[in-house]
Amino acid sequence: MKITGDLPTPELDPKKTSNATAKTGRAQPVQPVSGDGQDSVQISQRGQALLQLSARAEAAPVAESDRLESIRQAVNDGRYAYSSDLVADRILDSLAHHPEGI
């Protein structure tokens, strides 16, 4: 197949484009809602909550990967000793300090 480059160019006139798109079933160009031509976005409450959680995660200190890997290996090998009472206390403390969830 040979590509020659002599393909017809589409119409870019907005008046002609909207008539053409209505006939072809394609989406029409979006017109600005406000008269000043400025774009705007509204973020839902869920989206705002996700942004806040993302910011908190970014601000959290980065754990030492070597230490985490040694703990992971100890757990896998059955050598990691922990107190279930201490784990439960820490979970309850965390929930008390963050009632909206962890």
C-alpha positions, 0 to 999 in steps of 0.5 A: 500500500502506497501512501501518497499524502493527497488525502482531502483535508477536513473542514475547520470552519465551526459553522460547517463542522457542526452541520457536518458532525450532525450528519455524520453522528460524530460529537460536536465541538464543545462551546465554553459555558461562561462568556469569558472563555475560561475553563472550570472544573468541579471536583466531587466530594469523593474526589476531594477526599481522595485528593486529601488522602493522596496528599496525606500519603505523600506527606507520610514518611517513607519506610526503610525498604531494607528494614521492611524486607527483613521483617517480610522475610522473618514473617515468611520464615516464621521467625517474626515474634509479635504480641497480638495484644500489642497489635490490637492496642495499636489498631484501636489507638490508630482508630481513636486518633483517626475516627474517619478511618485509616 
